[in-house]
Amino acid sequence: VRVFCCEDNLAFGINYLGHLWGEFKAEQGLERWRFALAAYNAGLGHILRAQELAKMLGRPTDLWVAVAPGLQDITGPENASQTIDYVRKITADYLAQKLVG
């Protein structure tokens, strides 16, 4: 991989996001993408730990809105906030584009 090559970096990022999407088989539709995006931003291990925490608290583990609040206990409030905002922004952009056509 050429570190400063945009095409290589885009291809790597797309492939990695696809790998992360494959890690979240229990989640459906847009939820699956939310978890993949969160893992892309925060790291797969952090998101899996946040799902484990949600399970211990009796929350659904396949809904981002139920898992996201526990992320601050895993990554710290600042990093959790950054990841939650990242997922929210990309999801909102996707839905806006879908409405436009």
C-alpha positions as CSV (number, residue, x, y, z in Angstrom):
1,V,0.0,0.0,0.0
2,R,1.3,3.4,-0.9
3,V,0.6,5.4,2.3
4,F,0.1,8.8,0.5
5,C,-1.9,7.4,-2.4
6,C,-5.6,8.5,-2.2
7,E,-6.8,5.6,-4.3
8,D,-5.0,3.0,-2.1
9,N,-6.4,4.6,1.0
10,L,-9.9,4.7,-0.3
11,A,-9.8,1.1,-1.4
12,F,-8.4,0.0,2.0
13,G,-11.1,2.0,3.8
14,I,-13.9,0.6,1.7
15,N,-12.6,-3.0,2.2
16,Y,-12.2,-2.5,5.9
17,L,-15.7,-1.1,6.2
18,G,-17.0,-4.1,4.3
19,H,-15.1,-6.4,6.7
20,L,-16.7,-4.6,9.7
21,W,-20.1,-4.8,8.1
22,G,-19.6,-8.6,8.0
23,E,-18.9,-8.7,11.7
24,F,-22.4,-7.5,12.6
25,K,-24.6,-10.3,11.3
26,A,-27.3,-10.1,14.0
27,E,-28.0,-6.5,13.2
28,Q,-30.4,-5.7,10.4
29,G,-30.6,-3.0,7.7
30,L,-29.4,0.5,8.7
31,E,-28.6,-0.8,12.2
32,R,-25.9,-3.0,10.7
33,W,-24.3,0.0,9.0
34,R,-24.5,2.0,12.2
35,F,-22.5,-0.6,14.1
36,A,-20.0,-1.0,11.2
37,L,-19.5,2.8,11.1
38,A,-19.1,2.9,14.8
39,A,-16.5,0.1,14.7
40,Y,-14.7,1.9,11.8
41,N,-14.4,5.0,14.0
42,A,-13.9,3.6,17.5
43,G,-12.5,0.1,16.8
44,L,-14.3,-3.2,16.6
45,G,-13.2,-4.3,20.1
46,H,-14.7,-1.2,21.7
47,I,-18.1,-1.7,19.9
48,L,-18.2,-5.4,20.8
49,R,-17.5,-4.5,24.5
50,A,-20.2,-1.9,24.4
51,Q,-22.6,-4.6,23.1
52,E,-21.5,-6.9,26.0
53,L,-22.2,-4.1,28.4
54,A,-25.7,-3.5,26.9
55,K,-26.4,-7.2,27.3
56,M,-25.4,-7.1,31.0
57,L,-27.7,-4.2,31.5
58,G,-30.6,-6.0,29.8
59,R,-30.6,-3.7,26.7
60,P,-30.9,-4.9,23.1
61,T,-27.5,-5.5,21.6
62,D,-28.6,-5.0,18.0
63,L,-29.9,-1.4,18.3
64,W,-27.3,1.3,18.2
65,V,-29.4,3.6,20.3
66,A,-29.4,1.0,23.1
67,V,-25.6,0.3,22.8
68,A,-24.2,3.8,22.2
69,P,-24.8,5.1,25.8
70,G,-22.5,2.5,27.2
71,L,-19.7,3.4,24.9
72,Q,-18.5,6.2,27.2
73,D,-17.7,3.5,29.8
74,I,-15.5,1.8,27.3
75,T,-13.8,4.6,25.4
76,G,-14.3,7.6,27.7
77,P,-16.9,10.4,27.3
78,E,-15.0,12.4,24.7
79,N,-14.2,9.5,22.4
80,A,-17.7,8.1,22.8
81,S,-19.2,11.4,21.9
82,Q,-17.0,11.6,18.8
83,T,-18.1,8.2,17.6
84,I,-21.8,8.8,18.3
85,D,-21.6,12.0,16.4
86,Y,-19.8,10.3,13.5
87,V,-22.4,7.6,13.2
88,R,-25.2,10.2,13.5
89,K,-23.8,12.5,10.8
90,I,-23.1,9.7,8.3
91,T,-26.5,8.2,8.9
92,A,-28.2,11.6,8.5
93,D,-26.3,12.3,5.3
94,Y,-27.3,8.9,3.9
95,L,-30.9,9.4,4.7
96,A,-30.9,12.9,3.2
97,Q,-29.4,11.6,0.0
98,K,-31.9,8.7,-0.1
99,L,-34.8,11.3,0.1
100,V,-33.3,13.4,-2.7
101,G,-33.1,10.3,-4.9
